[in-house]
Amino acid sequence: MVWVRSEYAGEFAVLSAWLSALLPWSVSFAQAGPVTLVVLRFPLFLFQFTLNLSLEGEQPFQTVLRAVARESGAVQRAYTVWLVGAGVFVLALVLSVGYYALDERLEARLAIDPVRLMAVLLLATGLVLGLASVLVVSSYVGLTVPIGVFFLLALGYLLLVVERAPDDPEETDAAATPE
């Protein structure tokens, strides 16, 4: 069964990176009495908010750099791993923008297929953020679900196994004809 047709693999690679930017890689939920803390961690930032309690100076939006600087101990170690994953993910985003803008020119310039490169970057991001999720689960009070990690790994896998057809019809005919 083919999940992605070869002629749409480039578009799927670009959309996979953009979709991954919009999905939180981790969602945490903790409750203490009437107060609930919800943390949505995206690849490059987080939203953290409390329900039923207003804190003065609360900063609901934080970049990954700020989150690493604000935390300490085991959570800071988890967030440092997240920072590494964010760095890999930035490479995927840069590739997606370049691939969207330059398409055939990028394919001609790179020694590796951009779809495969995107697959490797998304898989690497998923693995690093998976490790960060394990560290968050072991150090964070409450329930943490690594939602986006599964999507990163699945999208990376689909990009890795997509069958890429050659662009030149003569190459297809030559490959199909045994000598």
GIKACOR-V253722 format. One record per residue. N is the residue number from 1. PHI is phi in whole degrees, -180 to 180 (none if undefined). NEAR is the number of other ideal C-beta (glycine too) atoms within 10 Angstrom. D_FIRST is the distance of its C-alpha to the first C-alpha in whole Angstrom. Layout:
{{N	PHI	NEAR	D_FIRST} {N	PHI	NEAR	D_FIRST}}
//
This chain:
{{1	none	2	0} {2	-95	8	4} {3	-84	12	6} {4	-134	18	9} {5	-72	11	10} {6	-56	14	13} {7	-70	10	16} {8	-107	11	15} {9	-63	22	15} {10	-64	22	19} {11	-64	14	19} {12	-65	19	17} {13	-64	30	19} {14	-64	21	22} {15	-65	14	21} {16	-63	25	20} {17	-66	27	23} {18	-69	14	25} {19	-64	14	23} {20	-64	25	24} {21	-71	17	27} {22	-91	9	28} {23	-95	17	26} {24	-70	20	29} {25	-79	29	28} {26	-152	24	30} {27	-125	17	32} {28	-117	22	36} {29	-139	13	38} {30	-135	15	41} {31	-134	14	44} {32	-133	10	48} {33	65	7	50} {34	-83	8	49} {35	-94	12	48} {36	-122	15	44} {37	-111	17	43} {38	-124	16	39} {39	-126	21	38} {40	-107	19	34} {41	-103	28	34} {42	-95	19	31} {43	-57	26	31} {44	-118	17	34} {45	-159	17	36} {46	-138	22	37} {47	-115	14	38} {48	-130	17	41} {49	-147	15	43} {50	-111	14	45} {51	-108	10	45} {52	70	9	49} {53	-156	13	51} {54	-113	6	52} {55	-107	10	52} {56	-73	4	54} {57	81	4	53} {58	-64	10	49} {59	-117	11	47} {60	-68	13	43} {61	-107	10	42} {62	-142	19	42} {63	-75	14	40} {64	-62	22	39} {65	-63	13	42} {66	-67	14	44} {67	-63	23	42} {68	-64	19	43} {69	-68	12	46} {70	-82	13	47} {71	-89	16	46} {72	-146	9	47} {73	68	8	47} {74	-67	13	43} {75	-66	16	42} {76	-65	15	43} {77	-63	17	41} {78	-62	26	38} {79	-71	26	38} {80	-67	15	39} {81	-64	19	36} {82	-59	27	34} {83	-60	17	36} {84	-63	16	35} {85	-61	25	31} {86	-64	24	32} {87	-63	14	34} {88	-65	19	30} {89	-66	27	29} {90	-60	15	31} {91	-61	16	30} {92	-64	26	27} {93	-66	16	28} {94	-63	12	31} {95	-61	20	28} {96	-65	22	26} {97	-67	13	29} {98	-63	16	30} {99	-68	22	26} {100	-65	16	27} {101	-79	10	30} {102	-111	13	30} {103	30	14	26} {104	-64	9	27} {105	-64	11	30} {106	-68	16	29} {107	-60	15	26} {108	-73	9	29} {109	-82	10	31} {110	-81	14	29} {111	-76	5	28} {112	-112	9	25} {113	-63	16	22} {114	-60	22	23} {115	-67	22	19} {116	-67	16	19} {117	-63	19	23} {118	-63	26	21} {119	-59	23	19} {120	-64	16	22} {121	-65	26	24} {122	-69	29	22} {123	-64	19	21} {124	-63	18	25} {125	-61	29	26} {126	-61	27	24} {127	-67	16	26} {128	-66	22	29} {129	-70	28	29} {130	-64	20	28} {131	-63	16	31} {132	-61	25	33} {133	-64	26	32} {134	-61	15	33} {135	-67	19	36} {136	-66	25	36} {137	-60	16	36} {138	-76	11	38} {139	-121	16	41} {140	-108	18	40} {141	-77	10	42} {142	111	15	40} {143	-102	11	36} {144	-125	21	34} {145	-121	14	30} {146	-85	23	28} {147	-58	16	25} {148	-66	26	24} {149	-60	24	24} {150	-64	14	21} {151	-67	18	19} {152	-58	31	21} {153	-67	18	19} {154	-67	15	16} {155	-66	24	16} {156	-61	24	17} {157	-64	15	14} {158	-61	17	12} {159	-70	26	14} {160	-70	14	15} {161	-97	11	11} {162	-63	21	11} {163	-84	10	11} {164	-97	12	14} {165	-89	13	16} {166	-63	12	20} {167	-75	12	22} {168	-86	9	24} {169	-61	9	23} {170	-66	8	26} {171	-64	11	24} {172	-65	12	21} {173	-67	10	23} {174	-68	11	25} {175	-73	10	22} {176	-81	7	21} {177	-94	7	24} {178	-74	4	26} {179	-95	3	29}}
//
